[in-house]
Amino acid sequence: MKNVFIKNAVKQILAGILCAGVSVGYASTGSKHSPETKYPSYEGLVMAGYQGWFHKPAKGTWFGSEDNVRIDMWPDVSEYEKTYPTGLKHADGSVAHFFSSDDEQTVKVHFKWMKDYGLDGVFMQRFWGAAKPNARKNSNVLRYAMDAARDNGRAIGVMYDLSGLNPKTDNCSMLIDDWKYLVDSLKVTNPGEDNTYVFYNGRPLVTIWGVGFPDRPYNIRNIGLERFIEFLKNDPEYGGCSIMIGVPTFWRSLNSDCISDPYLHDLICKCDIVLPWMVQRFTPLLHNDMDRLRDVVMGDIKWCGEHGLGYVPVVTPGFSWHNLSRFEFPDDIKPAGSIPRQGGRFYWQQIYTALNSGATMLYVAMFDEVNEGTAIFKCTDNPPVGKDIQFVGMDGMPSDHYLWLTGQAARMLRHELPLSKTIPQRGDI
């Protein structure tokens, strides 16, 4: 299987010049980066997104009342060394506790779970606000994650999320300075021994997410994306990187959830991997929706292959934002579990469909995203109770159910186990 991944990488390098006639030449790997890593390619890996934004409040009690609840899943906190009381209670009257992402021990627990269950690693979300000059010194979660990734042998990468970019005052030049900061101060691509930063085509992989969505306030033509991409590719010190670009599901046809501007394809062809955001685009409630997913994935793989690009489909266990919608959409409160998990069946249907359609890499949305009910880390069927709050549970499955399924997906992706259309059962593996 390793030979297949190597051959695919070589094909992508050689075919890169075909991408819409756009030159995709690279400088050699920047002098700031380590030439070696445990993860020289995304090929053959199952990675997840990691938010890391659940920070305890500076003052007061976390979730002082149900009026402050904006999450739709409740974590199983039994394995954390340190948790914090909230203003909520479980059905038995006990006080509900929550973790804090900016505690180092929290991050250590999460990366230990990744190792224990076989999730290859995560892309750390680097939101626009976190990349601002006055916020960079507060990169504790990323710093902890880099250490925990090395300690547990997990792959890790940086994902810039353009959410929050104000086109009146901001452009992607700021990200150039932030990448320099991450390379120089946090040593993300050259930590010394046991480098586990994920590479692609032999170069550090940097992700730019949020390109081509019509609900964004910025125009992708005038926020400096090409300059940032050029920097990441060709700067003699900080460049020599590969780039994954996060786009809408229907990026290829430039319709539906995507802007109609063909310039998006120009930007895509300057990158190395296409990552289409598929959360909320498919549901188990529609008959044969996996056939539609299959057609999308196969069509995307064909297009990317013709243009010398890698391709990573997104899979997710479900979706819910009932509690969040009470504040964001008070006139249109969403039901809890609007895209139901079905005990993991929906998650596995996507995994099987993607792998059976030819995907050689997967991106899981998300590791710890309890706001939108997409988390795969350990959650509980015993959340707090309240008059108006509702939580998505585990459907009676163990708290580690989705971590275990993700590990099985990774083994099947690498052909260590035969691909199963039926959701795996622990007694059968």
Secondary structure in CASP SS format (residue, H / E / C, confidence):
PFRMAT SS
TARGET T0000
AUTHOR 0000-0000-0000
METHOD secondary structure of the structure
MODEL  1
M C 1.00
K H 1.00
N H 1.00
V H 1.00
F H 1.00
I H 1.00
K H 1.00
N H 1.00
A H 1.00
V H 1.00
K H 1.00
Q H 1.00
I H 1.00
L H 1.00
A H 1.00
G H 1.00
I H 1.00
L H 1.00
C H 1.00
A H 1.00
G H 1.00
V C 1.00
S C 1.00
V C 1.00
G C 1.00
Y C 1.00
A C 1.00
S C 1.00
T C 1.00
G C 1.00
S C 1.00
K C 1.00
H C 1.00
S C 1.00
P C 1.00
E C 1.00
T C 1.00
K C 1.00
Y C 1.00
P C 1.00
S C 1.00
Y C 1.00
E C 1.00
G C 1.00
L C 1.00
V E 1.00
M E 1.00
A E 1.00
G E 1.00
Y E 1.00
Q C 1.00
G C 1.00
W C 1.00
F C 1.00
H C 1.00
K C 1.00
P C 1.00
A C 1.00
K C 1.00
G C 1.00
T C 1.00
W E 1.00
F C 1.00
G C 1.00
S C 1.00
E H 1.00
D H 1.00
N H 1.00
V C 1.00
R C 1.00
I C 1.00
D C 1.00
M C 1.00
W C 1.00
P E 1.00
D C 1.00
V C 1.00
S C 1.00
E C 1.00
Y C 1.00
E C 1.00
K C 1.00
T C 1.00
Y E 1.00
P E 1.00
T E 1.00
G E 1.00
L E 1.00
K E 1.00
H C 1.00
A C 1.00
D C 1.00
G C 1.00
S C 1.00
V E 1.00
A E 1.00
H E 1.00
F E 1.00
F C 1.00
S C 1.00
S C 1.00
D C 1.00
D C 1.00
E H 1.00
Q H 1.00
T H 1.00
V H 1.00
K H 1.00
V H 1.00
H H 1.00
F H 1.00
K H 1.00
W H 1.00
M H 1.00
K H 1.00
D H 1.00
Y H 1.00
G C 1.00
L C 1.00
D C 1.00
G E 1.00
V E 1.00
F E 1.00
M E 1.00
Q E 1.00
R E 1.00
F E 1.00
W H 1.00
G H 1.00
A H 1.00
A H 1.00
K C 1.00
P C 1.00
N C 1.00
A C 1.00
R H 1.00
K H 1.00
N H 1.00
S C 1.00
N H 1.00
V H 1.00
L H 1.00
R H 1.00
Y H 1.00
A H 1.00
M H 1.00
D H 1.00
A H 1.00
A H 1.00
R H 1.00
D H 1.00
N H 1.00
G C 1.00
R C 1.00
A E 1.00
I E 1.00
G E 1.00
V E 1.00
M E 1.00
Y E 1.00
D E 1.00
L C 1.00
S C 1.00
G C 1.00
L C 1.00
N C 1.00
P C 1.00
K C 1.00
T C 1.00
D C 1.00
N C 1.00
C C 1.00
S H 1.00
M H 1.00
L H 1.00
I H 1.00
D H 1.00
D H 1.00
W H 1.00
K H 1.00
Y H 1.00
L H 1.00
V H 1.00
D H 1.00
S C 1.00
L C 1.00
K C 1.00
V C 1.00
T C 1.00
N C 1.00
P C 1.00
G C 1.00
E C 1.00
D C 1.00
N C 1.00
T C 1.00
Y E 1.00
V C 1.00
F E 1.00
Y E 1.00
N C 1.00
G C 1.00
R E 1.00
P E 1.00
L E 1.00
V E 1.00
T E 1.00
I E 1.00
W E 1.00
G C 1.00
V C 1.00
G C 1.00
F C 1.00
P C 1.00
D C 1.00
R C 1.00
P C 1.00
Y C 1.00
N C 1.00
I C 1.00
R C 1.00
N C 1.00
I C 1.00
G C 1.00
L H 1.00
E H 1.00
R H 1.00
F H 1.00
I H 1.00
E H 1.00
F H 1.00
L H 1.00
K H 1.00
N H 1.00
D C 1.00
P C 1.00
E C 1.00
Y C 1.00
G C 1.00
G C 1.00
C C 1.00
S E 1.00
I E 1.00
M E 1.00
I E 1.00
G E 1.00
V E 1.00
P E 1.00
T C 1.00
F C 1.00
W C 1.00
R C 1.00
S C 1.00
L C 1.00
N C 1.00
S C 1.00
D C 1.00
C C 1.00
I C 1.00
S C 1.00
D C 1.00
P C 1.00
Y H 1.00
L H 1.00
H H 1.00
D H 1.00
L H 1.00
I H 1.00
C C 1.00
K C 1.00
C C 1.00
D C 1.00
I E 1.00
V E 1.00
L E 1.00
P E 1.00
W E 1.00
M C 1.00
V C 1.00
Q C 1.00
R C 1.00
F C 1.00
T C 1.00
P C 1.00
L C 1.00
L C 1.00
H C 1.00
N C 1.00
D H 1.00
M H 1.00
D H 1.00
R H 1.00
L H 1.00
R H 1.00
D H 1.00
V H 1.00
V H 1.00
M H 1.00
G H 1.00
D H 1.00
I H 1.00
K H 1.00
W H 1.00
C H 1.00
G H 1.00
E H 1.00
H C 1.00
G C 1.00
L C 1.00
G E 1.00
Y E 1.00
V C 1.00
P C 1.00
V E 1.00
V E 1.00
T C 1.00
P C 1.00
G C 1.00
F E 1.00
S C 1.00
W C 1.00
H H 1.00
N H 1.00
L H 1.00
S H 1.00
R H 1.00
F H 1.00
E H 1.00
F C 1.00
P C 1.00
D C 1.00
D C 1.00
I C 1.00
K C 1.00
P C 1.00
A C 1.00
G C 1.00
S C 1.00
I E 1.00
P C 1.00
R C 1.00
Q H 1.00
G H 1.00
G H 1.00
R H 1.00
F H 1.00
Y H 1.00
W H 1.00
Q H 1.00
Q H 1.00
I H 1.00
Y H 1.00
T H 1.00
A H 1.00
L H 1.00
N H 1.00
S C 1.00
G C 1.00
A C 1.00
T C 1.00
M C 1.00
L E 1.00
Y E 1.00
V E 1.00
A C 1.00
M C 1.00
F C 1.00
D C 1.00
E C 1.00
V C 1.00
N C 1.00
E C 1.00
G C 1.00
T C 1.00
A C 1.00
I C 1.00
F C 1.00
K C 1.00
C E 1.00
T C 1.00
D C 1.00
N C 1.00
P C 1.00
P C 1.00
V E 1.00
G C 1.00
K C 1.00
D C 1.00
I C 1.00
Q C 1.00
F C 1.00
V C 1.00
G C 1.00
M C 1.00
D C 1.00
G C 1.00
M C 1.00
P C 1.00
S C 1.00
D C 1.00
H H 1.00
Y H 1.00
L H 1.00
W H 1.00
L H 1.00
T H 1.00
G H 1.00
Q H 1.00
A H 1.00
A H 1.00
R H 1.00
M H 1.00
L H 1.00
R C 1.00
H C 1.00
E C 1.00
L C 1.00
P C 1.00
L C 1.00
S C 1.00
K C 1.00
T C 1.00
I C 1.00
P C 1.00
Q C 1.00
R H 1.00
G H 1.00
D H 1.00
I C 1.00
END
